[in-house]
Amino acid sequence: MPEQTIASVIVVAIMLLVGFPVHEFAHALAAYRLGDSTAKLMGRLTLNPIAHFDPLGGILLAVSFIGVGFGFGWAKPTPVNPTNLAGGRRGEALVAAAGPISNLVLAAAAALPLRFIYATPELEAQIPQLVTVILALFVYINLVLMLFNLLPIPPLDGSKVLFAFLSPRLSWQWRPVLEQYGFILILLLFFLPPGNSIGSQIFFPILDALFSLLVGL
């Protein structure tokens, strides 16, 4: 539908201008507050979308979300020096978790007016459908990015959270292995078995439940 396509284009633009910059800024701010100025020195402690834009990640987001309705992309990773962080591995976990948490905050912020619109039939009839579609897609794509980034597989943010809760010995043993083969594990998780992968069987029910909870469906 043309309206759906227009809404998808607008949401991708909003993600590139707001969603991704907020995610990376959250990483940079958390690192700065915990004692690491690396991101600030490299000009990344900012909401300026240009500072965080990654051409390949941005193009992939546009193609995947507009083409198939499932957004997958990334911004330029925020540089962090874990040795500067207060709290050691726990500090690194807090910095990593800040990005996905920012996506949840954005999703909740967009879900509030959407929830009110859905709960008020008279208002829903007056609001252009394009507006509600944009809000719903914005909630959806932020939840996708939050959940995906929280997967405990390198290089995703969730892996650093996982390592913080493992014993130093287990972390030392498993971190190099997972970092070496993490991308392969992600591909296996979401592409095997074909058409009904293990990852999708877990990921999408959680995604749908969170979306329904936020927007009140």
N, CA and C atoms as a LAMMPS dump frame, in Angstrom:
ITEM: TIMESTEP
0
ITEM: NUMBER OF ATOMS
651
ITEM: BOX BOUNDS ff ff ff
-5.0000000000000000e+02 5.0000000000000000e+02
-5.0000000000000000e+02 5.0000000000000000e+02
-5.0000000000000000e+02 5.0000000000000000e+02
ITEM: ATOMS id mol type element x y z
1 1 1 N 0.846 -1.197 0
2 1 2 C 0 0 0
3 1 3 C 0.883 1.249 0
4 2 1 N 0.532 2.268 -0.834
5 2 2 C 1.329 3.501 -0.876
6 2 3 C 1.462 4.15 0.496
7 3 1 N 0.369 4.165 1.269
8 3 2 C 0.407 4.798 2.592
9 3 3 C 1.384 4.084 3.515
10 4 1 N 1.404 2.755 3.455
11 4 2 C 2.338 1.981 4.265
12 4 3 C 3.768 2.281 3.864
13 5 1 N 4.02 2.39 2.552
14 5 2 C 5.361 2.692 2.061
15 5 3 C 5.801 4.077 2.5
16 6 1 N 4.915 5.054 2.389
17 6 2 C 5.226 6.419 2.823
18 6 3 C 5.549 6.439 4.315
19 7 1 N 4.751 5.733 5.099
20 7 2 C 4.98 5.67 6.543
21 7 3 C 6.329 5.027 6.849
22 8 1 N 6.672 3.964 6.118
23 8 2 C 7.953 3.276 6.333
24 8 3 C 9.116 4.196 6.022
25 9 1 N 9.029 4.959 4.934
26 9 2 C 10.083 5.908 4.564
27 9 3 C 10.261 6.96 5.652
28 10 1 N 9.133 7.485 6.16
29 10 2 C 9.191 8.501 7.209
30 10 3 C 9.807 7.938 8.484
31 11 1 N 9.431 6.709 8.849
32 11 2 C 9.963 6.093 10.068
33 11 3 C 11.458 5.826 9.94
34 12 1 N 11.904 5.361 8.773
35 12 2 C 13.342 5.155 8.556
36 12 3 C 14.091 6.471 8.721
37 13 1 N 13.541 7.547 8.16
38 13 2 C 14.169 8.864 8.296
39 13 3 C 14.245 9.28 9.763
40 14 1 N 13.155 9.056 10.514
41 14 2 C 13.141 9.409 11.936
42 14 3 C 14.169 8.579 12.708
43 15 1 N 14.29 7.297 12.361
44 15 2 C 15.271 6.446 13.042
45 15 3 C 16.693 6.93 12.774
46 16 1 N 16.973 7.316 11.529
47 16 2 C 18.318 7.779 11.188
48 16 3 C 18.629 9.132 11.825
49 17 1 N 17.589 9.958 11.986
50 17 2 C 17.787 11.302 12.534
51 17 3 C 17.638 11.356 14.053
52 18 1 N 16.862 10.402 14.62
53 18 2 C 16.586 10.437 16.059
54 18 3 C 16.936 9.114 16.741
55 19 1 N 16.352 8.009 16.249
56 19 2 C 16.488 6.722 16.938
57 19 3 C 17.925 6.258 17.101
58 20 1 N 18.657 6.175 16.005
59 20 2 C 20.048 5.728 16.071
60 20 3 C 20.932 6.709 16.86
61 21 1 N 20.821 8.037 16.592
62 21 2 C 21.632 8.976 17.39
63 21 3 C 21.365 8.888 18.89
64 22 1 N 20.092 8.728 19.275
65 22 2 C 19.776 8.618 20.706
66 22 3 C 20.402 7.356 21.29
67 23 1 N 20.339 6.242 20.547
68 23 2 C 20.93 4.977 20.999
69 23 3 C 22.422 5.135 21.255
70 24 1 N 23.138 5.69 20.279
71 24 2 C 24.593 5.828 20.414
72 24 3 C 24.961 6.904 21.437
73 25 1 N 24.163 7.973 21.5
74 25 2 C 24.402 9.003 22.513
75 25 3 C 24.25 8.428 23.915
76 26 1 N 23.283 7.527 24.083
77 26 2 C 23.086 6.895 25.394
78 26 3 C 24.319 6.101 25.796
79 27 1 N 24.912 5.367 24.849
80 27 2 C 26.166 4.664 25.129
81 27 3 C 27.253 5.647 25.556
82 28 1 N 27.396 6.715 24.761
83 28 2 C 28.463 7.689 25.005
84 28 3 C 28.274 8.393 26.343
85 29 1 N 27.031 8.765 26.662
86 29 2 C 26.763 9.459 27.922
87 29 3 C 27.021 8.553 29.118
88 30 1 N 26.575 7.301 29.023
89 30 2 C 26.806 6.359 30.121
90 30 3 C 28.307 6.15 30.342
91 31 1 N 29.06 6.013 29.251
92 31 2 C 30.509 5.834 29.364
93 31 3 C 31.155 7.066 29.991
94 32 1 N 30.718 8.234 29.568
95 32 2 C 31.29 9.482 30.102
96 32 3 C 31.001 9.618 31.594
97 33 1 N 29.78 9.288 31.981
98 33 2 C 29.414 9.381 33.401
99 33 3 C 30.175 8.367 34.241
100 34 1 N 30.616 7.278 33.612
101 34 2 C 31.357 6.249 34.346
102 34 3 C 32.872 6.418 34.222
103 35 1 N 33.305 7.523 33.636
104 35 2 C 34.731 7.833 33.656
105 35 3 C 35.483 7.705 32.356
106 36 1 N 34.817 7.317 31.271
107 36 2 C 35.519 7.161 29.992
108 36 3 C 35.135 8.304 29.046
109 37 1 N 36.121 9.1 28.648
110 37 2 C 35.88 10.258 27.788
111 37 3 C 36.188 9.975 26.323
112 38 1 N 36.409 8.704 25.977
113 38 2 C 36.789 8.366 24.605
114 38 3 C 35.762 8.875 23.589
115 39 1 N 34.505 8.582 23.816
116 39 2 C 33.459 9.002 22.877
117 39 3 C 33.381 10.517 22.788
118 40 1 N 33.514 11.196 23.915
119 40 2 C 33.452 12.658 23.906
120 40 3 C 34.611 13.24 23.114
121 41 1 N 35.806 12.71 23.314
122 41 2 C 36.982 13.208 22.602
123 41 3 C 36.881 12.989 21.096
124 42 1 N 36.12 11.968 20.697
125 42 2 C 35.952 11.66 19.272
126 42 3 C 34.686 12.28 18.697
127 43 1 N 34.068 13.177 19.446
128 43 2 C 32.912 13.897 18.951
129 43 3 C 31.632 13.1 18.906
130 44 1 N 31.543 12.066 19.735
131 44 2 C 30.367 11.194 19.694
132 44 3 C 29.397 11.443 20.85
133 45 1 N 29.747 12.327 21.761
134 45 2 C 28.833 12.654 22.852
135 45 3 C 27.901 13.764 22.368
136 46 1 N 27.096 13.432 21.386
137 46 2 C 26.228 14.392 20.722
138 46 3 C 25.023 13.676 20.121
139 47 1 N 23.956 14.448 19.914
140 47 2 C 22.762 13.92 19.245
141 47 3 C 22.773 14.24 17.751
142 48 1 N 23.857 14.819 17.277
143 48 2 C 23.988 15.125 15.855
144 48 3 C 23.983 13.819 15.06
145 49 1 N 22.995 13.589 14.199
146 49 2 C 22.905 12.306 13.477
147 49 3 C 24.091 12.05 12.548
148 50 1 N 24.729 13.109 12.078
149 50 2 C 25.876 12.944 11.171
150 50 3 C 27.018 12.232 11.885
151 51 1 N 27.194 12.531 13.175
152 51 2 C 28.294 11.938 13.944
153 51 3 C 28.123 10.443 14.127
154 52 1 N 26.903 9.954 14.051
155 52 2 C 26.63 8.543 14.321
156 52 3 C 26.247 7.742 13.074
157 53 1 N 26.143 8.407 11.935
158 53 2 C 25.634 7.746 10.734
159 53 3 C 26.649 6.772 10.15
160 54 1 N 26.192 5.557 9.88
161 54 2 C 26.983 4.546 9.18
162 54 3 C 26.291 4.263 7.845
163 55 1 N 26.953 4.521 6.72
164 55 2 C 26.285 4.381 5.417
165 55 3 C 25.705 2.993 5.169
166 56 1 N 26.48 1.947 5.447
167 56 2 C 26.004 0.593 5.196
168 56 3 C 24.832 0.247 6.103
169 57 1 N 24.96 0.566 7.38
170 57 2 C 23.882 0.275 8.327
171 57 3 C 22.612 1.042 8.01
172 58 1 N 22.759 2.292 7.572
173 58 2 C 21.601 3.098 7.215
174 58 3 C 20.902 2.582 5.968
175 59 1 N 21.686 2.213 4.966
176 59 2 C 21.111 1.678 3.728
177 59 3 C 20.397 0.356 4
178 60 1 N 21.018 -0.498 4.809
179 60 2 C 20.407 -1.79 5.121
180 60 3 C 19.099 -1.61 5.878
181 61 1 N 19.055 -0.629 6.784
182 61 2 C 17.811 -0.351 7.509
183 61 3 C 16.714 0.051 6.538
184 62 1 N 17.042 0.959 5.615
185 62 2 C 16.043 1.428 4.663
186 62 3 C 15.543 0.295 3.772
187 63 1 N 16.469 -0.502 3.252
188 63 2 C 16.097 -1.582 2.34
189 63 3 C 15.275 -2.639 3.055
190 64 1 N 15.71 -3.025 4.253
191 64 2 C 15.017 -4.1 4.97
192 64 3 C 13.656 -3.657 5.478
193 65 1 N 13.565 -2.45 6.013
194 65 2 C 12.305 -2.024 6.619
195 65 3 C 11.277 -1.642 5.558
196 66 1 N 11.721 -0.908 4.536
197 66 2 C 10.792 -0.503 3.487
198 66 3 C 10.438 -1.687 2.591
199 67 1 N 11.423 -2.57 2.391
200 67 2 C 11.202 -3.694 1.479
201 67 3 C 10.417 -4.839 2.079
202 68 1 N 10.782 -5.254 3.3
203 68 2 C 10.151 -6.439 3.889
204 68 3 C 9.45 -6.158 5.214
205 69 1 N 9.556 -4.924 5.714
206 69 2 C 8.835 -4.568 6.932
207 69 3 C 9.507 -4.997 8.21
208 70 1 N 10.762 -5.444 8.127
209 70 2 C 11.498 -5.823 9.338
210 70 3 C 12.819 -5.064 9.336
211 71 1 N 12.914 -4.048 10.215
212 71 2 C 14.077 -3.17 10.2
213 71 3 C 15.307 -3.793 10.812
214 72 1 N 16.399 -3.802 10.056
215 72 2 C 17.678 -4.271 10.581
216 72 3 C 18.763 -3.347 10.051
217 73 1 N 19.421 -2.642 10.931
218 73 2 C 20.492 -1.741 10.528
219 73 3 C 21.266 -1.308 11.755
220 74 1 N 22.194 -0.4 11.567
221 74 2 C 23.014 0.03 12.696
222 74 3 C 23.609 1.395 12.432
223 75 1 N 24.032 2.036 13.496
224 75 2 C 24.763 3.29 13.413
225 75 3 C 26.236 2.999 13.638
226 76 1 N 27.045 4.027 13.566
227 76 2 C 28.475 3.866 13.819
228 76 3 C 28.673 3.518 15.294
229 77 1 N 29.349 2.411 15.601
230 77 2 C 29.515 2.007 17.006
231 77 3 C 30.22 3.083 17.832
232 78 1 N 29.732 3.284 19.032
233 78 2 C 30.335 4.265 19.935
234 78 3 C 31.629 3.712 20.531
235 79 1 N 32.738 4.445 20.409
236 79 2 C 34.006 3.956 20.963
237 79 3 C 34.013 4.046 22.491
238 80 1 N 34.359 2.95 23.122
239 80 2 C 34.414 2.897 24.584
240 80 3 C 35.689 2.165 24.991
241 81 1 N 36.399 2.716 25.978
242 81 2 C 37.577 2.054 26.546
243 81 3 C 37.184 1.477 27.902
244 82 1 N 36.929 0.17 27.974
245 82 2 C 36.441 -0.433 29.227
246 82 3 C 37.375 -0.223 30.411
247 83 1 N 38.678 -0.068 30.151
248 83 2 C 39.625 0.09 31.261
249 83 3 C 39.422 1.414 31.998
250 84 1 N 38.754 2.365 31.37
251 84 2 C 38.511 3.66 32.017
252 84 3 C 37.225 3.69 32.825
253 85 1 N 36.404 2.673 32.675
254 85 2 C 35.082 2.69 33.295
255 85 3 C 35.113 2.308 34.767
256 86 1 N 34.401 3.055 35.57
257 86 2 C 34.24 2.689 36.976
258 86 3 C 33.374 1.438 37.064
259 87 1 N 33.761 0.528 37.922
260 87 2 C 32.962 -0.676 38.114
261 87 3 C 33.379 -1.852 37.263
262 88 1 N 34.425 -1.692 36.455
263 88 2 C 34.929 -2.814 35.661
264 88 3 C 33.893 -3.365 34.703
265 89 1 N 33.673 -4.682 34.76
266 89 2 C 32.741 -5.333 33.833
267 89 3 C 31.306 -4.858 34.053
268 90 1 N 30.958 -4.509 35.28
269 90 2 C 29.614 -4.006 35.55
270 90 3 C 29.42 -2.65 34.862
271 91 1 N 30.471 -1.821 34.885
272 91 2 C 30.407 -0.546 34.194
273 91 3 C 30.237 -0.735 32.701
274 92 1 N 30.947 -1.696 32.146
275 92 2 C 30.824 -1.992 30.718
276 92 3 C 29.41 -2.459 30.39
277 93 1 N 28.81 -3.244 31.281
278 93 2 C 27.447 -3.719 31.075
279 93 3 C 26.452 -2.562 31.101
280 94 1 N 26.644 -1.609 32.009
281 94 2 C 25.753 -0.454 32.09
282 94 3 C 25.827 0.378 30.815
283 95 1 N 27.032 0.564 30.304
284 95 2 C 27.202 1.317 29.057
285 95 3 C 26.504 0.592 27.912
286 96 1 N 26.664 -0.717 27.852
287 96 2 C 26.046 -1.503 26.789
288 96 3 C 24.523 -1.463 26.884
289 97 1 N 24 -1.562 28.101
290 97 2 C 22.544 -1.598 28.281
291 97 3 C 21.891 -0.253 28.01
292 98 1 N 22.664 0.825 28.089
293 98 2 C 22.087 2.159 27.905
294 98 3 C 21.465 2.328 26.526
295 99 1 N 22.07 1.733 25.487
296 99 2 C 21.542 1.857 24.131
297 99 3 C 20.166 1.219 23.977
298 100 1 N 20.024 -0.069 24.268
299 100 2 C 18.699 -0.705 24.179
300 100 3 C 17.65 -0.045 25.065
301 101 1 N 18.059 0.422 26.253
302 101 2 C 17.109 1.103 27.131
303 101 3 C 16.588 2.374 26.475
304 102 1 N 17.458 3.076 25.754
305 102 2 C 17.019 4.29 25.065
306 102 3 C 15.982 3.964 23.993
307 103 1 N 16.126 2.811 23.324
308 103 2 C 15.131 2.402 22.333
309 103 3 C 13.79 2.095 22.992
310 104 1 N 13.833 1.5 24.175
311 104 2 C 12.593 1.233 24.912
312 104 3 C 11.913 2.537 25.308
313 105 1 N 12.699 3.523 25.73
314 105 2 C 12.14 4.826 26.105
315 105 3 C 11.483 5.489 24.899
316 106 1 N 12.145 5.423 23.736
317 106 2 C 11.572 6.001 22.518
318 106 3 C 10.28 5.286 22.127
319 107 1 N 10.285 3.956 22.241
320 107 2 C 9.088 3.182 21.913
321 107 3 C 7.937 3.55 22.844
322 108 1 N 8.223 3.668 24.131
323 108 2 C 7.186 4.019 25.106
324 108 3 C 6.656 5.426 24.858
325 109 1 N 7.549 6.359 24.482
326 109 2 C 7.129 7.739 24.224
327 109 3 C 6.183 7.807 23.038
328 110 1 N 6.459 7.036 22.001
329 110 2 C 5.577 7.019 20.821
330 110 3 C 4.297 6.237 21.092
331 111 1 N 4.374 5.256 22.002
332 111 2 C 3.208 4.425 22.292
333 111 3 C 2.153 5.169 23.107
334 112 1 N 2.554 6.164 23.892
335 112 2 C 1.598 6.884 24.737
336 112 3 C 0.499 7.569 23.916
337 113 1 N 0.854 8.405 22.919
338 113 2 C -0.235 8.988 22.116
339 113 3 C -0.984 7.946 21.3
340 114 1 N -0.281 6.92 20.852
341 114 2 C -0.938 5.869 20.071
342 114 3 C -1.952 5.119 20.935
343 115 1 N -1.571 4.855 22.157
344 115 2 C -2.482 4.162 23.082
345 115 3 C -3.728 4.999 23.339
346 116 1 N -3.523 6.314 23.493
347 116 2 C -4.645 7.218 23.737
348 116 3 C -5.57 7.273 22.523
349 117 1 N -4.984 7.293 21.324
350 117 2 C -5.775 7.318 20.092
351 117 3 C -6.607 6.048 19.973
352 118 1 N -5.976 4.891 20.201
353 118 2 C -6.704 3.623 20.1
354 118 3 C -7.817 3.509 21.145
355 119 1 N -7.612 4.155 22.29
356 119 2 C -8.607 4.061 23.367
357 119 3 C -9.741 5.063 23.199
358 120 1 N -9.608 5.95 22.202
359 120 2 C -10.629 6.979 21.974
360 120 3 C -11.126 6.879 20.54
361 121 1 N -12.193 6.101 20.3
362 121 2 C -12.688 5.879 18.936
363 121 3 C -12.992 7.175 18.176
364 122 1 N -13.532 8.188 18.879
365 122 2 C -13.846 9.444 18.205
366 122 3 C -12.585 10.119 17.688
367 123 1 N -11.541 10.087 18.5
368 123 2 C -10.269 10.692 18.103
369 123 3 C -9.621 9.893 16.981
370 124 1 N -9.679 8.567 17.085
371 124 2 C -9.084 7.714 16.062
372 124 3 C -9.71 7.977 14.695
373 125 1 N -11.012 8.282 14.689
374 125 2 C -11.693 8.553 13.427
375 125 3 C -11.257 9.877 12.81
376 126 1 N -10.764 10.804 13.656
377 126 2 C -10.36 12.12 13.176
378 126 3 C -8.886 12.18 12.779
379 127 1 N -8.051 11.345 13.412
380 127 2 C -6.607 11.36 13.138
381 127 3 C -6.335 10.663 11.807
382 128 1 N -5.554 11.279 10.914
383 128 2 C -5.198 10.597 9.652
384 128 3 C -4.53 9.258 9.932
385 129 1 N -4.887 8.252 9.164
386 129 2 C -4.337 6.914 9.388
387 129 3 C -2.821 6.9 9.253
388 130 1 N -2.286 7.781 8.409
389 130 2 C -0.837 7.843 8.223
390 130 3 C -0.129 8.13 9.543
391 131 1 N -0.729 8.967 10.372
392 131 2 C -0.129 9.326 11.665
393 131 3 C -0.048 8.105 12.577
394 132 1 N -1.148 7.364 12.669
395 132 2 C -1.148 6.19 13.546
396 132 3 C -0.217 5.1 13.018
397 133 1 N -0.127 4.968 11.702
398 133 2 C 0.781 3.973 11.125
399 133 3 C 2.231 4.338 11.441
400 134 1 N 2.581 5.62 11.318
401 134 2 C 3.948 6.067 11.615
402 134 3 C 4.282 5.809 13.079
403 135 1 N 3.365 6.148 13.975
404 135 2 C 3.602 5.915 15.402
405 135 3 C 3.776 4.431 15.693
406 136 1 N 2.911 3.601 15.105
407 136 2 C 2.995 2.16 15.344
408 136 3 C 4.304 1.584 14.817
409 137 1 N 4.72 2.008 13.628
410 137 2 C 5.971 1.508 13.056
411 137 3 C 7.169 1.975 13.865
412 138 1 N 7.095 3.197 14.391
413 138 2 C 8.202 3.715 15.209
414 138 3 C 8.337 2.921 16.502
415 139 1 N 7.199 2.609 17.122
416 139 2 C 7.226 1.76 18.318
417 139 3 C 7.82 0.402 17.977
418 140 1 N 7.353 -0.158 16.893
419 140 2 C 7.768 -1.509 16.48
420 140 3 C 9.268 -1.586 16.21
421 141 1 N 9.789 -0.651 15.418
422 141 2 C 11.197 -0.744 15.033
423 141 3 C 12.109 -0.495 16.226
424 142 1 N 11.698 0.354 17.161
425 142 2 C 12.516 0.563 18.362
426 142 3 C 12.521 -0.675 19.25
427 143 1 N 11.398 -1.371 19.313
428 143 2 C 11.356 -2.621 20.074
429 143 3 C 12.217 -3.694 19.412
430 144 1 N 12.192 -3.733 18.089
431 144 2 C 13.056 -4.674 17.36
432 144 3 C 14.512 -4.432 17.704
433 145 1 N 14.938 -3.169 17.639
434 145 2 C 16.336 -2.839 17.908
435 145 3 C 16.703 -3.104 19.364
436 146 1 N 15.774 -2.836 20.279
437 146 2 C 16.054 -3.108 21.687
438 146 3 C 16.264 -4.599 21.921
439 147 1 N 15.312 -5.41 21.463
440 147 2 C 15.392 -6.852 21.698
441 147 3 C 16.589 -7.47 20.989
442 148 1 N 16.817 -7.057 19.744
443 148 2 C 17.93 -7.636 18.995
444 148 3 C 19.26 -7.297 19.655
445 149 1 N 19.424 -6.053 20.083
446 149 2 C 20.681 -5.657 20.707
447 149 3 C 20.895 -6.303 22.068
448 150 1 N 19.814 -6.757 22.688
449 150 2 C 19.954 -7.405 23.999
450 150 3 C 20.287 -8.895 23.901
451 151 1 N 20.335 -9.422 22.687
452 151 2 C 20.758 -10.819 22.545
453 151 3 C 22.185 -10.97 23.088
454 152 1 N 22.432 -11.996 23.905
455 152 2 C 23.748 -12.135 24.55
456 152 3 C 24.809 -12.748 23.638
457 153 1 N 24.924 -12.2 22.432
458 153 2 C 25.872 -12.707 21.453
459 153 3 C 26.699 -11.54 20.924
460 154 1 N 28.027 -11.604 20.973
461 154 2 C 28.846 -10.531 20.402
462 154 3 C 28.588 -10.392 18.906
463 155 1 N 28.657 -9.189 18.357
464 155 2 C 29.05 -7.92 19
465 155 3 C 27.886 -7.141 19.59
466 156 1 N 26.751 -7.778 19.831
467 156 2 C 25.57 -7.085 20.321
468 156 3 C 25.738 -6.66 21.782
469 157 1 N 24.979 -5.636 22.176
470 157 2 C 25.122 -5.079 23.52
471 157 3 C 24.859 -6.104 24.613
472 158 1 N 23.936 -7.02 24.353
473 158 2 C 23.59 -8.008 25.37
474 158 3 C 24.744 -8.897 25.78
475 159 1 N 25.735 -9.058 24.891
476 159 2 C 26.876 -9.908 25.238
477 159 3 C 27.683 -9.307 26.381
478 160 1 N 27.814 -7.984 26.391
479 160 2 C 28.573 -7.321 27.464
480 160 3 C 27.827 -7.405 28.786
481 161 1 N 26.5 -7.39 28.698
482 161 2 C 25.701 -7.582 29.911
483 161 3 C 25.899 -9.003 30.43
484 162 1 N 25.898 -9.97 29.515
485 162 2 C 26.115 -11.368 29.896
486 162 3 C 27.465 -11.552 30.571
487 163 1 N 28.529 -11.001 29.985
488 163 2 C 29.865 -11.18 30.532
489 163 3 C 29.994 -10.59 31.933
490 164 1 N 29.207 -9.549 32.217
491 164 2 C 29.269 -8.93 33.542
492 164 3 C 28.714 -9.849 34.615
493 165 1 N 27.81 -10.754 34.242
494 165 2 C 27.189 -11.647 35.218
495 165 3 C 27.879 -13.008 35.298
496 166 1 N 28.772 -13.269 34.35
497 166 2 C 29.559 -14.495 34.438
498 166 3 C 30.719 -14.303 35.405
499 167 1 N 31.208 -15.396 35.952
500 167 2 C 32.39 -15.296 36.794
501 167 3 C 33.567 -14.855 35.936
502 168 1 N 34.587 -14.2 36.528
503 168 2 C 35.756 -13.776 35.739
504 168 3 C 36.379 -14.929 34.957
505 169 1 N 36.395 -16.115 35.538
506 169 2 C 36.986 -17.27 34.864
507 169 3 C 36.18 -17.655 33.617
508 170 1 N 34.846 -17.758 33.77
509 170 2 C 34.006 -18.112 32.624
510 170 3 C 34.052 -17.031 31.551
511 171 1 N 34.051 -15.786 31.988
512 171 2 C 34.114 -14.689 31.032
513 171 3 C 35.418 -14.739 30.241
514 172 1 N 36.516 -14.998 30.92
515 172 2 C 37.828 -15.086 30.271
516 172 3 C 37.866 -16.261 29.295
517 173 1 N 37.194 -17.362 29.623
518 173 2 C 37.2 -18.537 28.757
519 173 3 C 36.297 -18.381 27.526
520 174 1 N 35.097 -17.834 27.739
521 174 2 C 34.103 -17.821 26.676
522 174 3 C 34.102 -16.565 25.818
523 175 1 N 34.554 -15.452 26.361
524 175 2 C 34.47 -14.192 25.607
525 175 3 C 35.226 -14.243 24.279
526 176 1 N 36.46 -14.702 24.236
527 176 2 C 37.16 -14.754 22.941
528 176 3 C 36.473 -15.658 21.922
529 177 1 N 35.917 -16.778 22.398
530 177 2 C 35.247 -17.716 21.481
531 177 3 C 33.977 -17.098 20.913
532 178 1 N 33.163 -16.513 21.802
533 178 2 C 31.915 -15.907 21.354
534 178 3 C 32.159 -14.702 20.457
535 179 1 N 33.191 -13.914 20.758
536 179 2 C 33.49 -12.76 19.918
537 179 3 C 33.993 -13.182 18.544
538 180 1 N 34.66 -14.323 18.473
539 180 2 C 35.164 -14.801 17.191
540 180 3 C 34.049 -15.352 16.312
541 181 1 N 33.103 -16.048 16.934
542 181 2 C 32.06 -16.732 16.152
543 181 3 C 30.66 -16.136 16.353
544 182 1 N 30.584 -14.962 16.991
545 182 2 C 29.286 -14.372 17.303
546 182 3 C 28.424 -14.118 16.082
547 183 1 N 29.006 -13.552 15.029
548 183 2 C 28.217 -13.243 13.833
549 183 3 C 27.657 -14.513 13.213
550 184 1 N 28.449 -15.577 13.222
551 184 2 C 27.974 -16.858 12.677
552 184 3 C 26.819 -17.389 13.526
553 185 1 N 26.931 -17.254 14.837
554 185 2 C 25.868 -17.717 15.727
555 185 3 C 24.56 -16.971 15.464
556 186 1 N 24.662 -15.668 15.207
557 186 2 C 23.464 -14.874 14.925
558 186 3 C 22.803 -15.354 13.641
559 187 1 N 23.613 -15.611 12.609
560 187 2 C 23.07 -16.101 11.344
561 187 3 C 22.392 -17.455 11.524
562 188 1 N 23.03 -18.35 12.267
563 188 2 C 22.443 -19.671 12.505
564 188 3 C 21.14 -19.559 13.291
565 189 1 N 21.134 -18.652 14.254
566 189 2 C 19.96 -18.5 15.116
567 189 3 C 18.745 -18.04 14.331
568 190 1 N 18.95 -17.136 13.349
569 190 2 C 17.815 -16.548 12.643
570 190 3 C 17.57 -17.115 11.248
571 191 1 N 18.408 -18.063 10.815
572 191 2 C 18.202 -18.624 9.478
573 191 3 C 18.065 -20.144 9.464
574 192 1 N 18.21 -20.77 10.624
575 192 2 C 18.046 -22.222 10.702
576 192 3 C 17.017 -22.578 11.769
577 193 1 N 16.114 -23.512 11.475
578 193 2 C 15.846 -24.073 10.135
579 193 3 C 15.194 -23.031 9.235
580 194 1 N 15.386 -23.113 7.917
581 194 2 C 14.851 -22.107 6.99
582 194 3 C 13.335 -21.963 7.107
583 195 1 N 12.891 -20.705 7.137
584 195 2 C 11.464 -20.424 7.174
585 195 3 C 10.838 -20.411 8.551
586 196 1 N 11.491 -21.016 9.529
587 196 2 C 10.948 -21.048 10.892
588 196 3 C 12.095 -21.226 11.875
589 197 1 N 12.996 -20.249 11.857
590 197 2 C 14.226 -20.366 12.635
591 197 3 C 13.953 -20.373 14.137
592 198 1 N 14.919 -20.878 14.867
593 198 2 C 14.822 -20.908 16.328
594 198 3 C 14.714 -19.495 16.87
595 199 1 N 15.51 -18.593 16.315
596 199 2 C 15.493 -17.208 16.775
597 199 3 C 14.152 -16.542 16.576
598 200 1 N 13.531 -16.76 15.411
599 200 2 C 12.25 -16.116 15.136
600 200 3 C 11.141 -16.665 16.027
601 201 1 N 11.22 -17.948 16.38
602 201 2 C 10.21 -18.551 17.248
603 201 3 C 10.244 -17.94 18.658
604 202 1 N 11.408 -17.448 19.059
605 202 2 C 11.544 -16.821 20.376
606 202 3 C 11.351 -15.308 20.283
607 203 1 N 11.957 -14.718 19.259
608 203 2 C 12.028 -13.268 19.131
609 203 3 C 10.666 -12.629 18.891
610 204 1 N 9.934 -13.121 17.9
611 204 2 C 8.711 -12.447 17.482
612 204 3 C 7.569 -12.531 18.498
613 205 1 N 7.378 -13.654 19.201
614 205 2 C 6.344 -13.639 20.247
615 205 3 C 6.627 -12.61 21.344
616 206 1 N 7.896 -12.456 21.719
617 206 2 C 8.247 -11.447 22.728
618 206 3 C 8.009 -10.051 22.175
619 207 1 N 8.404 -9.838 20.917
620 207 2 C 8.202 -8.549 20.258
621 207 3 C 6.723 -8.187 20.208
622 208 1 N 5.894 -9.127 19.783
623 208 2 C 4.455 -8.871 19.676
624 208 3 C 3.832 -8.587 21.045
625 209 1 N 4.288 -9.311 22.061
626 209 2 C 3.752 -9.112 23.408
627 209 3 C 4.106 -7.727 23.94
628 210 1 N 5.342 -7.292 23.727
629 210 2 C 5.765 -5.962 24.184
630 210 3 C 5.019 -4.862 23.431
631 211 1 N 4.856 -5.061 22.122
632 211 2 C 4.131 -4.075 21.324
633 211 3 C 2.698 -3.941 21.82
634 212 1 N 2.036 -5.05 22.035
635 212 2 C 0.646 -5.026 22.522
636 212 3 C 0.553 -4.388 23.903
637 213 1 N 1.542 -4.668 24.74
638 213 2 C 1.55 -4.089 26.087
639 213 3 C 1.686 -2.571 26.044
640 214 1 N 2.556 -2.072 25.179
641 214 2 C 2.806 -0.631 25.114
642 214 3 C 1.638 0.131 24.494
643 215 1 N 1.074 -0.399 23.425
644 215 2 C 0.025 0.356 22.719
645 215 3 C -1.374 0.001 23.196
646 216 1 N -1.491 -1.007 24.054
647 216 2 C -2.775 -1.341 24.636
648 216 3 C -3.701 -2.138 23.749
649 217 1 N -3.129 -2.96 22.862
650 217 2 C -3.97 -3.794 21.987
651 217 3 C -4.264 -5.139 22.64
